[in-house]
Amino acid sequence: MAMKIRLARGGSKKRPFYRVVAADSRMPRDGRYVEKLGTYNPLLAKDSEERVQLNMERVNYWLSQGAQPTERVVRFLEASGVMEKTERNNPIKAKPGKKAQDRLDEKAAAKEAAAEAEEAAKVAAAEAAAAEAAAPAAEEAPEAPVAEEPAEAPVSEEAAEENAAE
C-alpha cells in the first residue's frame, strides 16, 4: 500500500479549506484517508500561524513509514524545518506562451520595418542635401521648375496610345 501525505479539499465553492491527511495513493483526493495530520487555510494571510497547522509528531511517523508527501506538503514541511529545502528549477515557467511569442515577433517585425523606413528617409535627406550643395554652382543659369512624377507601374503600349489620344 503506497501512502501519501496530501491535501484533501473541503470548504464551500470559492472558499477552499484543506485537511492534510495520510491516505492510500489509490483513494480519491477528497475520499477515504487513514489519518488527519493537520489543516491548511489558504484564505488566511501568509504570515498567519493558523494558515498551516500540522501535527509534526504524526507527520514524522508517516514519513518514517515511507509515506511520500506531495509537492505542496513538501513546501509546508520545508517551512516548518522538518525537511531540507530543495532547489526547484522550472525554466518553462518564465517562457511566454505561443500567442505572446507571436505578438513579440509581430512587434519586432514592425520595429524593423520602421527602422528601415527611417534609414531610407535619412538616405533621401542626405541625397537632397548633396543636391543642394551642388545647386549653388548651377544657380547662375535660371532653371525651370521641375515637377517630380511619381513612379508608376509600366504601362502597355496600347494603354499609352489611348492616353495620348485623349
TORKOL-4160 file (C-alpha; in steps of 0.2 Angstrom, whole numbers, padded with zeros to 4 digits, m for minus):
166
<pt num="1" X="0000" Y="0000" Z="0000"/>
<pt num="2" X="0008" Y="0016" Z="m0006"/>
<pt num="3" X="0004" Y="0030" Z="0007"/>
<pt num="4" X="0004" Y="0049" Z="0003"/>
<pt num="5" X="0003" Y="0064" Z="0014"/>
<pt num="6" X="m0008" Y="0076" Z="0004"/>
<pt num="7" X="m0021" Y="0089" Z="0004"/>
<pt num="8" X="m0040" Y="0084" Z="0004"/>
<pt num="9" X="m0051" Y="0099" Z="m0001"/>
<pt num="10" X="m0066" Y="0104" Z="0010"/>
<pt num="11" X="m0075" Y="0121" Z="0011"/>
<pt num="12" X="m0088" Y="0128" Z="0000"/>
<pt num="13" X="m0087" Y="0135" Z="m0018"/>
<pt num="14" X="m0073" Y="0148" Z="m0019"/>
<pt num="15" X="m0069" Y="0146" Z="m0001"/>
<pt num="16" X="m0057" Y="0132" Z="0000"/>
<pt num="17" X="m0051" Y="0123" Z="0016"/>
<pt num="18" X="m0039" Y="0109" Z="0016"/>
<pt num="19" X="m0035" Y="0094" Z="0028"/>
<pt num="20" X="m0018" Y="0087" Z="0027"/>
<pt num="21" X="m0020" Y="0069" Z="0028"/>
<pt num="22" X="m0011" Y="0052" Z="0026"/>
<pt num="23" X="m0020" Y="0042" Z="0013"/>
<pt num="24" X="m0018" Y="0027" Z="0001"/>
<pt num="25" X="m0012" Y="0034" Z="m0015"/>
<pt num="26" X="m0026" Y="0025" Z="m0024"/>
<pt num="27" X="m0040" Y="0034" Z="m0015"/>
<pt num="28" X="m0049" Y="0049" Z="m0022"/>
<pt num="29" X="m0042" Y="0066" Z="m0017"/>
<pt num="30" X="m0056" Y="0070" Z="m0005"/>
<pt num="31" X="m0060" Y="0052" Z="m0002"/>
<pt num="32" X="m0056" Y="0040" Z="0012"/>
<pt num="33" X="m0040" Y="0043" Z="0022"/>
<pt num="34" X="m0031" Y="0035" Z="0036"/>
<pt num="35" X="m0027" Y="0049" Z="0047"/>
<pt num="36" X="m0029" Y="0068" Z="0048"/>
<pt num="37" X="m0012" Y="0076" Z="0051"/>
<pt num="38" X="m0017" Y="0095" Z="0050"/>
<pt num="39" X="m0025" Y="0109" Z="0041"/>
<pt num="40" X="m0022" Y="0122" Z="0028"/>
<pt num="41" X="m0032" Y="0138" Z="0025"/>
<pt num="42" X="m0026" Y="0147" Z="0010"/>
<pt num="43" X="m0038" Y="0162" Z="0014"/>
<pt num="44" X="m0028" Y="0167" Z="0029"/>
<pt num="45" X="m0013" Y="0179" Z="0027"/>
<pt num="46" X="0003" Y="0171" Z="0023"/>
<pt num="47" X="0011" Y="0176" Z="0040"/>
<pt num="48" X="m0004" Y="0169" Z="0050"/>
<pt num="49" X="0000" Y="0155" Z="0062"/>
<pt num="50" X="m0017" Y="0147" Z="0058"/>
<pt num="51" X="m0014" Y="0146" Z="0040"/>
<pt num="52" X="m0005" Y="0129" Z="0041"/>
<pt num="53" X="m0006" Y="0118" Z="0056"/>
<pt num="54" X="0002" Y="0101" Z="0057"/>
<pt num="55" X="0004" Y="0088" Z="0070"/>
<pt num="56" X="0023" Y="0086" Z="0067"/>
<pt num="57" X="0024" Y="0070" Z="0078"/>
<pt num="58" X="0012" Y="0061" Z="0067"/>
<pt num="59" X="0019" Y="0068" Z="0051"/>
<pt num="60" X="0036" Y="0062" Z="0056"/>
<pt num="61" X="0029" Y="0045" Z="0060"/>
<pt num="62" X="0021" Y="0043" Z="0042"/>
<pt num="63" X="0037" Y="0049" Z="0034"/>
<pt num="64" X="0047" Y="0036" Z="0044"/>
<pt num="65" X="0034" Y="0023" Z="0037"/>
<pt num="66" X="0038" Y="0028" Z="0019"/>
<pt num="67" X="0024" Y="0040" Z="0015"/>
<pt num="68" X="0028" Y="0052" Z="0001"/>
<pt num="69" X="0022" Y="0070" Z="0003"/>
<pt num="70" X="0015" Y="0079" Z="m0012"/>
<pt num="71" X="0024" Y="0095" Z="m0018"/>
<pt num="72" X="0013" Y="0107" Z="m0008"/>
<pt num="73" X="0015" Y="0097" Z="0008"/>
<pt num="74" X="0034" Y="0097" Z="0005"/>
<pt num="75" X="0034" Y="0116" Z="0005"/>
<pt num="76" X="0024" Y="0116" Z="0021"/>
<pt num="77" X="0037" Y="0104" Z="0029"/>
<pt num="78" X="0052" Y="0114" Z="0022"/>
<pt num="79" X="0044" Y="0130" Z="0030"/>
<pt num="80" X="0042" Y="0121" Z="0047"/>
<pt num="81" X="0060" Y="0114" Z="0046"/>
<pt num="82" X="0056" Y="0096" Z="0045"/>
<pt num="83" X="0063" Y="0094" Z="0028"/>
<pt num="84" X="0078" Y="0102" Z="0019"/>
<pt num="85" X="0074" Y="0115" Z="0006"/>
<pt num="86" X="0077" Y="0109" Z="m0011"/>
<pt num="87" X="0082" Y="0120" Z="m0026"/>
<pt num="88" X="0067" Y="0120" Z="m0039"/>
<pt num="89" X="0070" Y="0124" Z="m0057"/>
<pt num="90" X="0056" Y="0127" Z="m0069"/>
<pt num="91" X="0064" Y="0135" Z="m0084"/>
<pt num="92" X="0047" Y="0134" Z="m0094"/>
<pt num="93" X="0038" Y="0144" Z="m0081"/>
<pt num="94" X="0045" Y="0161" Z="m0087"/>
<pt num="95" X="0044" Y="0157" Z="m0105"/>
<pt num="96" X="0029" Y="0166" Z="m0114"/>
<pt num="97" X="0015" Y="0156" Z="m0122"/>
<pt num="98" X="0013" Y="0154" Z="m0141"/>
<pt num="99" X="0001" Y="0169" Z="m0143"/>
<pt num="100" X="0013" Y="0181" Z="m0133"/>
<pt num="101" X="0028" Y="0174" Z="m0143"/>
<pt num="102" X="0018" Y="0178" Z="m0159"/>
<pt num="103" X="0014" Y="0196" Z="m0153"/>
<pt num="104" X="0033" Y="0199" Z="m0149"/>
<pt num="105" X="0038" Y="0193" Z="m0166"/>
<pt num="106" X="0025" Y="0205" Z="m0174"/>
<pt num="107" X="0031" Y="0219" Z="m0164"/>
<pt num="108" X="0049" Y="0215" Z="m0169"/>
<pt num="109" X="0045" Y="0215" Z="m0187"/>
<pt num="110" X="0035" Y="0231" Z="m0186"/>
<pt num="111" X="0050" Y="0239" Z="m0177"/>
<pt num="112" X="0062" Y="0233" Z="m0190"/>
<pt num="113" X="0051" Y="0240" Z="m0204"/>
<pt num="114" X="0050" Y="0257" Z="m0195"/>
<pt num="115" X="0069" Y="0257" Z="m0194"/>
<pt num="116" X="0071" Y="0253" Z="m0212"/>
<pt num="117" X="0059" Y="0267" Z="m0217"/>
<pt num="118" X="0069" Y="0279" Z="m0205"/>
<pt num="119" X="0085" Y="0274" Z="m0213"/>
<pt num="120" X="0078" Y="0276" Z="m0231"/>
<pt num="121" X="0072" Y="0294" Z="m0225"/>
<pt num="122" X="0090" Y="0298" Z="m0219"/>
<pt num="123" X="0097" Y="0292" Z="m0235"/>
<pt num="124" X="0085" Y="0303" Z="m0245"/>
<pt num="125" X="0088" Y="0318" Z="m0234"/>
<pt num="126" X="0107" Y="0316" Z="m0237"/>
<pt num="127" X="0105" Y="0315" Z="m0256"/>
<pt num="128" X="0094" Y="0330" Z="m0255"/>
<pt num="129" X="0107" Y="0339" Z="m0245"/>
<pt num="130" X="0121" Y="0334" Z="m0258"/>
<pt num="131" X="0110" Y="0340" Z="m0272"/>
<pt num="132" X="0108" Y="0357" Z="m0263"/>
<pt num="133" X="0126" Y="0358" Z="m0261"/>
<pt num="134" X="0129" Y="0356" Z="m0279"/>
<pt num="135" X="0114" Y="0368" Z="m0284"/>
<pt num="136" X="0123" Y="0385" Z="m0279"/>
<pt num="137" X="0135" Y="0382" Z="m0294"/>
<pt num="138" X="0121" Y="0380" Z="m0306"/>
<pt num="139" X="0111" Y="0395" Z="m0299"/>
<pt num="140" X="0118" Y="0407" Z="m0311"/>
<pt num="141" X="0108" Y="0399" Z="m0325"/>
<pt num="142" X="0089" Y="0401" Z="m0322"/>
<pt num="143" X="0080" Y="0384" Z="m0320"/>
<pt num="144" X="0063" Y="0380" Z="m0325"/>
<pt num="145" X="0054" Y="0371" Z="m0310"/>
<pt num="146" X="0054" Y="0353" Z="m0312"/>
<pt num="147" X="0039" Y="0343" Z="m0305"/>
<pt num="148" X="0044" Y="0325" Z="m0300"/>
<pt num="149" X="0032" Y="0312" Z="m0307"/>
<pt num="150" X="0028" Y="0298" Z="m0295"/>
<pt num="151" X="0035" Y="0281" Z="m0301"/>
<pt num="152" X="0021" Y="0272" Z="m0310"/>
<pt num="153" X="0019" Y="0254" Z="m0315"/>
<pt num="154" X="0024" Y="0250" Z="m0333"/>
<pt num="155" X="0010" Y="0253" Z="m0345"/>
<pt num="156" X="0007" Y="0243" Z="m0360"/>
<pt num="157" X="0009" Y="0252" Z="m0377"/>
<pt num="158" X="m0009" Y="0251" Z="m0381"/>
<pt num="159" X="m0014" Y="0260" Z="m0365"/>
<pt num="160" X="m0001" Y="0273" Z="m0368"/>
<pt num="161" X="m0008" Y="0276" Z="m0386"/>
<pt num="162" X="m0025" Y="0278" Z="m0378"/>
<pt num="163" X="m0019" Y="0290" Z="m0365"/>
<pt num="164" X="m0010" Y="0300" Z="m0379"/>
<pt num="165" X="m0026" Y="0301" Z="m0390"/>
<pt num="166" X="m0036" Y="0308" Z="m0376"/>
